[in-house]
Amino acid sequence: MWSVKTNSVHEGFRLMRVISRPSTARCTLAMYVSFLLGEPHSPTGNRLAEIMEISHDSVNRFLLREDYTPRDLFEEACSGLNLKGGTISVDDSVLDKPYSQLMAFVGHFWSGKHHGVVKGINLITLYYTDPHGHHQPLDYRIYDKAANKTKNDYFQEMLAEVLAWGLQPAFCHRR
């Protein structure tokens, strides 16, 4: 079993978790974060492997090594935010998967980008903007049609979570 340590610094990046034994994968957190920041048009594992001249299996091993949760995102994002008095918003995006066959969470969803229904994965994200204008995503869900929930149901779950975790937006009416 892996032991984890939270909020550590590794390779110049503040980490949510650090694995207790050294990784043998050639892909590292610093490499992955740098890639995501510098490659806005094609952030895929294959593209990272191509740019860094490593195997895509190394990238996959790195991505499978940890299981990050919405709480991990919240704890990472809130360090630079004033958690009191801001504004919450929610948005969803469809990650296009037109050629997928038996991939989990793939369905047909409305895409504003394509102005029609497309095959893909629907990612629902809860954003927060603090009173100083700083903004970060704080929570997320992948839409699962098998769960028989609406996007509003997911939003209400995320809102309840971030409020329980200490977020105090300017206005929040709870039933």
N, C-alpha and C positions, 0 to 999 in steps of 0.2 A: 504494500500500500504506500502511496506517495504521501509524504507529509507536506503541508503547505504553510507558508508564512505570508501574511497580508501586508500590503502597503510597503514593499521593499523597493530598493533601487538596484537595478541590474543593467549594465551596459548603457548607463546614462538615462534610462527610462524608469519612471516610477511604475512598479508592477502591481497588479492586483494579486498575483500569486507567484510564488517561486517554487519550482520543483526541487526537492531536497537532494537529488543526485544529478550529476551532470548529464546533459542531453548528448546523444550521439548524432542527432540530426544536424545537418549542415545549415538548415534554416533556423534563424534565431529571431527572438522578439524584436531586436533592433532592426534587423533586416526587413522583417515583415511590416513594422510600423513605418519605416522609411519608404518602403514600396507603396503602401496605401496612401501616404501623404503625397508622393510624387507621381502616381499613376492614376489620374482620375478617370480615364476613359476605358481601361481594360484591366480592372483589378482582379485578375484570376490567378489561380495557383500555377497554371501553365505559363502565364506571362511572367510571373515572378521567377519561376525556374529558368525561363529563357534569358531574362535580363541578368540574373545573378549567376548564371552558368552552373546551376545545381540541378539535381533530378527533381521532377515533380513529385516523386515519392517522398523526398525529404520534406517538401512543403506540406504534403498531406499528413505525414507523421507529426509535424509541428502543430498543424491545425487540430489533429485528433488527440493530442497529448493532454489538453485541458478541456474542461467543460464549464465555460463561463455562463453565468446566470444574469438575469436582469438586475439582481441585487449588486453583483460585481460592477455592472455598468454604472448604477446609481452611485456607489461608493467612489468610483474613479472620477465620475463627472462632477460630483457635488463639491469636490475640494476647491474649485475655483469659483463657486457660485455663492451668492447670498440666498439662503434657502427660505427667507421670509419676505413676503410681499411681491413676488413676481407673478408671471402669467404662464399658464399651462396651455399647450395646444397639442393636438394629435393629428397625425397624417399617416397615410398608407402609401406604399409603393409596390409595384409589381416588378419582381426580378424575372425578366423574360427567360423562359425555358422552353422554346418552341420545339425542340427535338427530344425532350425527355420522354421516356416510356414509363418506367415504373419507379419514379422518384417520389419520395415522401413529400407531402404538402403541396405538390403541384396540382393546380386546378385551373379553371378558366375564370379570370377576373377582369373587371373593367380597368382599362389603362388610360389615364388622361394623356399620357405621352403619345399613345397610338390612336387615341379617340375611338376606342373599340375594345372588345373583349379579346384578351390574349391568354395564352397558356404560360403559367409561371407560378412563382411563389409570392404570396402577398405578405409583406412585412409591415406591421403596424407599429409606429413609433410615437412615444409620448415625449414631447419637448418641453423645456422650461426656459423662460427668459427672466432673469432676475431684474430688480429695479434699476440696475446700472447698465442694462442692455446686454449683459453676457448671457449666452445661450448654449445649451447642451441637450442632447437626448438623454433622458433619465431612465427610460423603461422601454421594453419592446415585447412584441408577440409575433409569432409566425402563425398566420391564419390557418386553422385546421378545420376543414369542413366536417370531419368526422366528430368534432366536439359539439356540433350543432349550436354554435354561438354566433351572434352577430358581431360586427365590428364594434358596435356600441357596447356590447357585453365585455369585449376585450378592453375597451377604453375604461369602463367602470372598474374592472379588476386592477388595471394599471394605476388608476387614480387612487384607489383604496390602498394599494401597496405603497406608493410614494408618500402618501399622507402618513401611513404607519411608520415609514422609515424616517420621518422627521421633516418633510417638506411642508411649508406653510405659505401657500400662495395667497395673493391679496384677497381673493374671493373664492369661496368654495361652499356651495350649498349641498349638504348631504341629506338624503332621505332617511 
